[in-house]
């Protein structure tokens, strides 16, 4: 069988450009990192079903069930999806809601806020993982309450 010349020609494969972000690494300061992009199947391979449901499908864990709701110590809370520093134990407070609450992120560049109906959703800027919501009923000095799912976080105590 003879194939037309056009079908034998080599095709140039064009790779999509990787999106780079500037985030704050609490040890190194401002750093440039690649945005983490995975398929749903890839996320399912590295996350247990409940974490996947919360972080990738914007679910919400039941109040008063999460690991960090009552935690009152120091340390840094990182994204369970990619390890980006998100919140400090110094900014955590007991909101009485049953979810870990913070009056500000560790670094504003590391979280993304977007409209979610009549609420404001909070997501990790690097992996786009759903974290929770932010409300304007928090304590001074910001008046904000970042209401975050424990399962979206990991904690390194200091």
C-alpha positions as CSV (number, residue, x, y, z in Angstrom):
1,X,0.0,0.0,0.0
2,X,1.3,3.4,-0.9
3,X,0.5,6.3,1.4
4,X,0.3,9.9,0.3
5,X,3.4,11.9,1.2
6,X,1.5,14.2,3.6
7,X,0.7,11.3,5.9
8,X,4.4,10.4,6.2
9,X,5.5,13.9,7.1
10,X,6.7,14.4,10.7
11,X,4.4,16.5,12.8
12,X,5.7,18.9,15.3
13,X,4.3,18.3,18.7
14,X,3.5,21.5,20.5
15,X,3.5,21.2,24.2
16,X,1.2,23.6,26.1
17,X,3.1,26.2,28.1
18,X,3.3,25.5,31.8
19,X,1.6,28.1,34.0
20,X,4.1,29.6,36.5
21,X,2.9,31.2,39.7
22,X,4.6,33.4,42.3
23,X,3.8,32.2,45.8
24,X,5.2,32.6,49.3
25,X,7.4,29.8,50.7
26,X,7.6,30.5,54.4
27,X,11.3,29.5,54.5
28,X,12.5,30.9,51.2
29,X,10.2,33.9,50.7
30,X,8.7,34.6,47.2
31,X,9.3,31.7,44.8
32,X,8.2,30.8,41.3
33,X,6.5,27.4,41.0
34,X,4.6,25.5,38.3
35,X,0.8,25.4,38.7
36,X,-0.1,21.8,39.6
37,X,-2.5,20.4,37.0
38,X,-3.7,16.8,37.2
39,X,-6.5,14.8,35.7
40,X,-9.3,13.6,37.9
41,X,-7.9,10.1,37.6
42,X,-4.4,11.3,38.7
43,X,-5.9,13.1,41.8
44,X,-7.9,10.0,42.7
45,X,-4.6,8.0,42.7
46,X,-3.1,10.3,45.4
47,X,-6.2,11.2,47.5
48,X,-8.5,9.1,49.6
49,X,-12.2,9.4,48.5
50,X,-13.3,11.9,51.1
51,X,-10.3,14.2,50.5
52,X,-11.0,14.0,46.7
53,X,-14.7,14.8,47.2
54,X,-13.9,17.9,49.3
55,X,-10.9,19.2,47.4
56,X,-11.7,18.3,43.8
57,X,-15.5,18.4,43.9
58,X,-16.0,21.3,46.4
59,X,-17.6,19.1,49.1
60,X,-17.8,20.1,52.8
61,X,-16.8,17.8,55.7
62,X,-19.3,17.6,58.5
63,X,-18.9,20.2,61.3
64,X,-17.0,19.2,64.4
65,X,-15.5,16.1,62.7
66,X,-12.3,17.4,61.3
67,X,-8.8,16.9,62.8
68,X,-8.0,20.6,63.2
69,X,-11.2,22.1,64.4
70,X,-10.1,22.3,68.1
71,X,-6.4,22.6,67.5
72,X,-5.0,25.6,69.4
73,X,-1.3,25.2,69.0
74,X,1.3,26.9,66.8
75,X,2.4,25.7,63.4
76,X,1.7,26.0,59.7
77,X,-1.2,24.6,57.8
78,X,-0.4,23.4,54.3
79,X,-2.5,22.4,51.3
80,X,-3.1,18.7,51.4
81,X,-3.1,18.6,47.6
82,X,0.3,20.3,46.9
83,X,2.0,21.4,50.1
84,X,1.6,25.1,49.6
85,X,1.6,27.1,52.9
86,X,-1.9,28.4,53.5
87,X,-2.5,29.4,57.2
88,X,-0.7,29.9,60.4
89,X,-1.7,28.6,63.8
90,X,-1.2,32.2,65.1
91,X,-4.1,33.3,63.0
92,X,-6.5,30.5,64.0
93,X,-9.4,31.1,66.3
94,X,-12.4,29.2,67.7
95,X,-15.4,30.4,65.7
96,X,-17.7,27.9,67.2
97,X,-18.7,26.7,63.7
98,X,-17.0,23.3,63.9
99,X,-14.4,24.0,61.2
100,X,-10.9,25.4,61.6
101,X,-11.2,29.2,61.3
102,X,-8.5,31.7,60.5
103,X,-8.7,35.5,60.4
104,X,-6.1,35.7,57.5
105,X,-4.0,33.4,55.3
106,X,-0.3,32.9,55.9
107,X,0.3,34.7,52.6
108,X,-2.6,36.2,50.5
109,X,-0.9,35.2,47.3
110,X,-1.3,31.5,48.2
111,X,-5.1,31.5,48.3
112,X,-7.6,32.2,45.6
113,X,-11.0,33.7,46.3
114,X,-13.9,33.4,43.9
115,X,-17.6,33.9,43.9
116,X,-19.7,30.8,44.9
117,X,-23.3,31.9,44.7
118,X,-23.8,34.2,47.7
119,X,-20.6,33.1,49.3
120,X,-16.9,33.4,48.6
121,X,-15.0,30.2,48.0
122,X,-11.3,29.8,49.0
123,X,-9.1,27.6,46.9
124,X,-5.3,26.8,46.8
125,X,-3.7,29.0,44.1
126,X,-1.2,26.3,43.1
127,X,-3.4,23.1,42.8
128,X,-6.9,24.7,42.7
129,X,-8.0,22.5,45.6
130,X,-11.2,23.6,47.3
131,X,-10.4,24.7,50.9
132,X,-13.6,26.2,52.2
133,X,-15.2,29.7,52.3
134,X,-14.4,33.1,53.7
135,X,-17.0,35.2,55.5
136,X,-17.0,38.8,56.8
137,X,-17.9,37.9,60.4
138,X,-14.5,37.3,61.8
139,X,-12.5,39.0,64.6
140,X,-10.2,42.0,64.3
141,X,-7.9,43.0,62.8
142,X,-9.4,41.7,59.4
143,X,-13.0,41.0,60.3
144,X,-12.7,37.9,58.1
145,X,-13.3,34.2,58.9
146,X,-11.7,31.7,56.6
147,X,-13.8,28.6,57.3
148,X,-11.6,25.7,56.1
149,X,-12.2,22.0,55.8
150,X,-9.6,20.1,58.0
151,X,-9.3,17.4,55.3
152,X,-7.9,20.1,52.9
153,X,-5.0,20.8,55.3
154,X,-1.9,19.2,56.7
155,X,-0.2,20.6,59.8
156,X,3.4,21.0,60.7
157,X,3.6,21.9,64.3
158,X,6.2,24.4,65.5
